[in-house]
Amino acid sequence: MLLAGRRLDNIGLALEQRGGSPAGYMPVDIYDSWMRCIALGLDMRQPPPPEFVNPATLRQEQQRCSLVRGLALAEMHTLHQQISGSNFMVAFASAEGLLLDIIGDRSFRDASDAAGIRPGALWTERHCGTNGLGTAAHLKRPVAVHGDQHFFPRYNNLTCVAAPIFAPDGELTGILDASSDCLSRQTHTQALVGMAATQIENGLFREYHRGNILIAFHNRGEYLHTLSAGLLAIDEDGGILAANRAARVLLHGLPAAAGRHFADVFRTNFNRFVDEGRRSERQSLEDDVGSQFVATIENTRQFPMLSQPRVPAPQPQPAIEFVSADPAIAAIVRQVENAAARRMPILVRGETGTGKEQLARHAHAASRRSGSFVPVNCAALPDSLIEAELFGYAEGSFTGARKGGSTGLFKEADGGTLFLDEIGDMPVSLQAVLLRFLDDWTVRPVGGAKRKVDVQLVSATNADLDESIAKGRFRADLLFRLNTLEVTLPPLRARSDFADIARHVMSRIDPSARLTPGAIERLAELEWHGNIRQLRNVLSRLSLAEQGGLIGEAAVKTALGDLAAKRLSAGVPSGGGLKRGLRDLQRAQLLSAYAEAGNNVSKAARRLGVSRNMIYRALREPD
């Protein structure tokens, strides 16, 4: 939106001092921000030096914001994958404009150090003039600041897109920002940042109200589990506790505010609605003016029922093997447990080694299904046999079919859980067959008679399925059926419960071994591009070297030093420091596997158990 008719006379002098001339018009939000900067006494010619809080204050603020920060980090990694390229950065700041976390391309991080774009920096308008983070914090709405719209010329090479994040009580709780150099900006970035902010807000809503009845609803069923779904938190008497922004839009004009009652908004009887929610995943909901919605109660197992139970009371939940001390991970685990209890298809995204299969196994345990957990690596099955392996085949149905045929993995998982790992690598031809199965849960063996099965389906991928859909490698309609619940596991470096994970993994490797706080602190300094899988390998090496007992910081230094020494013995310098030495060794292993696989990226990634992106990054890095 342009400031029609308003000349920039008030800031003309400032522009002249800057060495430029007024463009005549600029967006209203930018103009108003410049006026605020002038009122604060800021001088374009003399920007103040970057201001940072001390490390103790930074850690304190990161801890204070641990819940929203954990949710934000998971979204930041997804967002960075969506917009990554040359000179991109995603940042999260507190409501006060304090940078808490940054994920960025190395080229951007190196170039931005001098500009003060790092955790601990203050990015309010008072400190940095007109900028995405500071201006969004002031306006409390999304904003984009491009090039010379920044008040200080030192930031003229940047495009910043920022969106505020609000807590369920309506208070500003953080700012999400995606920045790039002006040449690298992408037109869809603002929409992606807004979607990520909404995802964080919905995560906060569910966490704040996980002890209450949570209702998701939309007037179109296919949008029930999307960002556009309305969320209502209701107490056991039907009192409305909170509504998210989407709910307020869908119920516009109706009294859906805290303090009102379910009956003030909906014609549907509350007790009957809750009772039906225990038996059915979806049901209809009619508001007071006759609008029809599809609705679901997300957490029926977490509160006492209002009417006489018609099914046995739920048994205590199984012990969680999946470490979830990080609040964001705990929220993911609860969502997965609720979905598994209702046989909803689950899609788990995340980098290789983040624990997708472990989460799938926990979903199977939480479902209390009596059948088996059957894992399938879609990338490892030959294209010509994958349909027969999954759905089975009759004897003699094709050349090489074993005597007696095969029941297939879907039938093997009947009554249990089928885990489809690397779902993004499933051939397009088979995706149509899987989609048909999800329509009626009927297995059609090759050359055999069809039969119904009862399967909990959990899928996982480290691929960008949206990109695969755009390139025709994955069906959009299949994704909508697989991700009734979709969660993203953040990488190990973004989790706040690293110490708990390290202790848990070590206890599984060697119950007699113990890691000292110093050892854990040293391990936490590494970037862990291979995530928990890489951590397990390093801890296994430590346990062999120490043979049980207490493992201290010195042992960790020695082990990592040995890795760096191996790198040096190969004739390649480690480049300074244990972290760099380990990174160089990792790159050497990636390149070696790539060469051994005949320069086939996918084959090398499967051989090492890493994502293809890691191979590509290793190939792009300069020698």
N, C-alpha and C positions, 0 to 999 in steps of 0.2 A: 504494500500500500504506500502511495506516494503522498508527500506533504504538498497538496495542491495549493498553489498560490502563496505559500509562505516562503519568502526569501530568506536566505541565510545571513542576513545583515548582522545578526547578533554574534555570529561566529566567523564573519568574514575576516576580521583582524587576526583571529587565531589561525585561519587558513593561510593568510599571507605570511605570518610568522613561520609557518611550517614550510613555506616555499611553494605553495600551490594556490590555486584559485577556486572559489566555490563552484560546484557543479550546477548550482541553481536550485536543485531540489534533492532531497534525500528522504529515505523512509522516516516516518514519524518517530518510531522507537529510537532510531539512531540519532536523529536531531535532538530529541529530548535528553538522551544520554549525554551527548556533547554539552548541552546546556548545564546538566548536573555537574559534569567534570569541570567546566569553567567556574561554576558556583563554588566548587570545592577548592578552587585556587590552583588547579593543575595547569601546567605550562607545557604545550606541545614540544617546545624546543628543549625543555629540561625535564625529561621523565625521571621520576624518582628511581633509585636502585631497587631491584627486586627485594621483597621483604619475606623472610622465612621465620617460622617458629622453630624452637629448639627441638631436637629429636625426642626428648621426653614428652613434650607437649603434643608432638605429632602422634606418638604411640598412644598417648592418653585419648586423643580424639578418635584415632582409629578404633580403639577399644570401645569408646562410647557409642560409636556408630556401627558396632559389629554386625548387627542384624541387617540393616539396609546396605552396609558395605559388602557383606557376603553375597547378598542378592545381586548387587550392582556388579561385582567382579565377574559373576557367571555371565551376566548379560554383556559386559564389556568384551569378554573373549569372543562371544558369538558375534557381536557387532564388529569387532576388529577383523574377524574372518570375512564378514560380508563386504566391508569397504576397504580391506587392506590393499595396499599398492605402494607406490613411492610416496614417502613423506606423509604418513598418516599416524594419528595418535587418538586414543580414546582415554578420557579422564573422568574421574569421579571426585567431586568436592563436597564438603559439608555445606549446610545451609548458609554458613557464614563466609563461604568462598575460599575455604582452606583446602588446597589440593591434597587428597588422601592417597589416591592410587592413579597410576598411569600405565597404559599398555600402548606401545608405539613401535613403529618400524625403527630399526636402528638408525637409519639416515635421519629421521625426524628427531630422535632422542639426541643424537650427536649435535644437530644443528640448533636444538632448542635449549641446550644447557645454558648458553649465554643469555638467553631470554628469561631464564628463571622458571621454566616450565618443568617442574619436578615436585614430588611430594614434599609437603611442608611449606610450599609457596602460597602467599595470599593473593587471590585474584579478584578482589572486589573492585568496583569502579574507582574507589578512593585510592587504591594502590596501583591499578593498571589501566585506568581510564575505560573507555568503551571497549568491551570484549565480551565474547560469548558467555562465559561463566558468570562474570560479575553483573552483566546486564540482565541475564535471565534470572539471577538471584534477586535483583531489585524489582523486576517486572513481575516475577512469579508466573511467567509464561514462556513458551519456546521463543527463541530468537536466533537469527543468523547474522553474523557480522563478517563482511567480506572485504578483504584488502584495505583500501584507504578509508573505509568506514571506521576502522579502529582510531581511537583518539590520538594515540602515540604512533608516530611513523615507524618505530622499531618493529611493530607487528603488522605492517602493511603487506607482508608477503603471506599472511595467514588468512584462511577462511575458517571461522569457528561457528559450529552449530551446537546449541545447547538447549536442554529441556529440563525444567524443574521436576523434582520427585516429591510427592506429597504423602504424608502419613495418613492413615485412615481418619484421623481427627481433623484433617485439612491443613495441618501445619507443614510448612516447608521442611523437608528433612534431608535434602541433598540436591546436587546438580550433576547431570550427565552431559558430557561434552565430547564432540568429535571434531578434531581440527586437522587441517592439512595445509600444504602450501597452496596458493591460489590456483596454480596450474593443475593440481591433482584433484581438485574438488569434484564431487559427483552430485548430480542433481537429486538423486534419491536419498542422500544422506540424512536430510532433515526428517523425512518420513521414518527412516530406520531408527534414528535416535528417539523420536517420539514413541515408536512402538516399544523400544527397549525400556523407556521410562515407565510406560504403562504396565509392562510386564513386571517391573520391580514393584510398582505400587500395588498390583494385584497380589504379588507375593507377600508384601507387608500386610495387606488386608487379611489374607488367609492366616498369617502368623498371629496377628493381634487377636483374631477371633477363632482360633483353632479349638477353643473350648466351647464355642457356641454352634448353633445350627447354621451351616453355610449353604445358601441356595444360589445356584448359578442358573441364569435363564436368558432366553433370547427368543425373538419372534420367528427365527429361522433355525431349525434344528441343527443344520450343518455348522452353525456358528456358536454352538453351545459351549465348546471348549476352545474358543478363540479369545483374543484380546477384546473383542467387541461385546462379549457376554456381560450381562449385569451380574453383580454379586451383592447379596444381602446377608447380613449377619442378624440372626433372630435368637432370642432367648427361648427357654422351654415353655414359656407362657404365651409365646407368639409376639412378644414385644420386639419392635425393630430397634436394633442397636447401631447399625451403620449400613450405608449403601455406597458402593463405589461410583465413580463418575459415569460409567456406562449404564448402571442401574438408574441413576437419576435422569439420564437422557431417555431411556426406554419408558420410564414412568413419569415423564414430564407432566406437571400439573397435578399429580397425585401426591398425597401426604406421606412420602416415603422417608421422612426424616427420623432421626433418633428420637425415641420417646413415643412415637405412634405405634399402632398395632397392625399386625398382618391383615386383620379384618378391615382396617381403614383403607387398604390399598387393593385387596383382592376379593373377588367373590368366592373363590375356592375356599372351602372349609379348611382351617389350619390343621386340626387334628387328623382329618382324613388325608390331607396332603402329606403330612409327616408319616402316617402309617403306610400309605402307598409307596413312599420313598424307600421304605425298608425292603420292599419286594421287587421294585422295578427301578432300573437305572434312570429312565426318562418318564415323565408324565406331563400332562397339560396343566396350564395355570392361566386363569382368566383374571384380568384386573377389573377394577370397579367401573371402568367405562366400556368394557367388553372386548378389549384387546386380548388376543390369544398368544400364549408363549409356550415354548418347550422348556421344561425345567428339570433340574436334578439336585438332589441333596448330596453334597460332596462328602460329608463325613458322618454318615449314619451310625458308624461304630463308635463314635467318640462321645456320645451323650446318652443318658437314659431315655428310653422311648416314652412318649406321652400316652400311648394306648397300650392295651394288653398285648404282650409280645405274641407273635404267631410263629416265631422260629426260636430255636434254642438260643439262650443268651450267649454272646461271644465269649470264647475262652481267652485267657491272658495271651497277649502277644508273645511270639517267640523271641528269644534273646537276639539282639541285633548284632550280627557279625560284621556288618558294614559300619565302619567308624563314622560317627556323625556328630562329633562335638562342635563342629562349625555350625552356627545357626542356619545358614543357607542350606547346608547338606541335611540337617535335621528336618527342615521343611520339605525337601525333596523326598526324603525317606517316608515321611508321613503321607505325602500325596501318593507315592507308589503303593504303600500299604492299603490305602483306601481304594485305589483303583483295582488292585489285585483281588481284594475281597469281593469285588463286584464283577470280576472277569472282564474288565475293560482292557482293550489292547493298549500297550504301553510302548512308547518309543523313547529310547535313551540316547542322547547325543553326547559327544565329548571326544577329546583327543584320545589317541591310543594310550592305554595304560592308566586311565583314570578310574577304572573299577566298574565298567559297565556290566560285565558279566557277574561280578559280585553283587551288584545292585539287583540284577535280574534274579539271582539265586535268593536274595532276601525277599523279593516280591513273591517267589514261589513259596517260601516258608511262611510268609504272612498270609497267603491265600489259604493255607491249611489244606491244600489239595492232596489227595492220597496217591496220585500218580507220580510219575517220574519227572525230573527236570532234564530235558533233552536239549543240549546245545548244538547248534549247527552253524558252521562258518560258511556263509554263502559264497565267499570269495575263494574257498578251497575246493568246492565241488565243481567237477567238469560240467560245462554247459550242456553237454549232450545227455547227462545222466541226472541232473539236479531234480527234474520233475519226478523221475522214477524214485529217487532217493527220498524225496519229501512225501510223496503221495502213495508210494508203493507200486507194485506191479504183479500181474498174474504170471504163473509159470508159462514159459514159452511165448510171452508177449513180445519179446524182441531177442535178437541174437545176443547170446551171452547172459541172458536172464537165468538166475540160479534156480535149481530144482525146488519146486514148492512156492516159488515167487517170494515176494517181500511185502511185509505189512506197511513199510514206510515210516518215516520219522514222525509224521503227524499222528498216525495211529499209535506209535510207541509212546507218544506224549498224551494219549487220551486219558483224561482224568488228572493230568498234571500240567506242566508248563513247557512250551516250546520256545526256545531262545534263538532267534534268527540274528546272528551277528553279521556285521558288514552287509546289512540289507541293501545298501547303496550299490553293491556290486552284483545284485541279482539281475540276470538277463531280462530284458524288457518282455520277451515272449513269455517268460514264467510269471512276470508280474501280473499279467492278465489272469493267469490260472489262480494265483494267490488271491487276487481281488474277488474272483468268483467264489472261492472257498469262504472268504469273509462275509459274503452275502448270506450263506445258509449253513456254514460250518459243516459242509459235507465233503468228504474225501472221495475223489474219483481215481482209483488206481489205474495205471496203464493196463488195459486189457482185462480189467476186473470190474466187479459190481461196486457201485457207490455206497457209502455208509456214513452216518453221522458220527462226529467225535466231539468231545467236550475238552477244549484246549484253552489254557491261558496263554495268550500270545504276547511275548516281549521281544521287541526288535531293538537293534542298536546300530549306530553308524558313527564314523568319524568324518564322513564325507559331507560336503555341502549339498544337501538334497535339493535346495532351491536352485542352485546352479545346474545340477543334473537334470532337473525338470525343464529348465530353460533350454538346455541342449538336447532334450529329447531322450535322455538316458534313464529317466525315472518318471513314472506316471503320477500326476498330481492327484488323481482320484484315489490311488493306492495310499499315498501319504496321508490323506484325510481319514482313511480307515485305520491306518496303523497308529496314528498319534491322537487317539481319543484322550490319552494323557501323554504329554510330551515334556520331558525334563532334560536339562543339560547339566552334566557334571563338570564343574570347573576344573582346570588343571591343578596339579599339586601345588605349584608355586603361588596359586591364588587362594589357597585354603588357609584358614586360621587355626586348624587343628593338626598342623604338621607333626607336633610332638606326639600326639595321641596315635597318629598313623604310624610313625616310626616305631614306637613301643609295641604297637599291636603286630606289625609285620615282623619285628624281631622276635616277639614271643612265639609266633608261628614257626619261624625258622629254627630257633633254639630257645626253648623255655628257660634254660639256665643262664642265658646271657642278659645283661642289663646295660642300657645306654645311659651315660651320665648326662646331666643337663648341658655340660660343655660340648659333648659329642653331638648332641641333638642340635645345639646352636650352630656348630660348624657345618653340619649337614644341611641345615635350613638355609645357609647362604648360597647353596647351589641352585641353578635354575630348573633342573629336573625336567628337561624336555621330554624324557621318556616316562615321566610321571611315576606312579606307584610301582610300575613294573621295573623301571630303572632303579628306584629306591630299593626294591627287593633284591636286585642283583648286587648292589653295593653292600647291603647289609649281610647278604649271604657270604660275600667275600670277607667281610669283617668277622663274621662268626667263625669261619674256617681259620682265620689268622689268630684269633684270640682264644678259640676253644672254650667258650663259655666264660662266666664270670663278668666282671665289670669292664665295659668298653668305654674308654675315655676319649677326650679330645685328641690326645697324642696319637692314638690308634687310628682315628679318622684321618688325621693329617698324613700319617704314614701310608695308609691305604690309597688315599687320593694322590699322594706324591708318587706312589708306585705306578699309578695309571699314567701320570704325566711323564714319568721316566720311560715307560714303554713307548710313549709317543716320541720322545726324544731319540730313543734308540732306533726308531724307524727313520731318523734323519730329518724330522720335522720339528721346528722349535715350538715350545708350548706357549709362548707369547706372554708370559708373566702371570703368576698366580695360579692357585689350585683350581679356581673356577675356570679360568681360561684353558688350563691344561686339560681339564676334563672335557671341556667343550671341543677342544681340538681333537682329542682322542675320539670323541663321539662322531665328529665329522669324518675322521679317517675311517671309522668302522662303516659309516653310511656309504661313503664313496667306494669302499672295498666291496661291500655287498652289491652295490649298483653295478660295478664292473663284472663281478662274478655272475650276476643275473643277466648278462648280455645287454647291459644298458636299458633294462626293462624296469621302470620305476615301480610299477605295481608288484612285480615279482620280488624285487628287493625289499619293499615295505612288508610284504607278507612274510618273507624269510626272517626279518628282524623283529616282526611284531610291532611296527611303528606305522604312523600315518604317512601317506604319500607326500604330504606337505613338508614333512621333515626331510625327505630325500630331495625335494625341489629346493628347499632352503640351503641344504648342504651344497648343491650344485651351483647355486647363485652366489654363495659367499666367495670372496676373493681368496686366492691362495696366499 
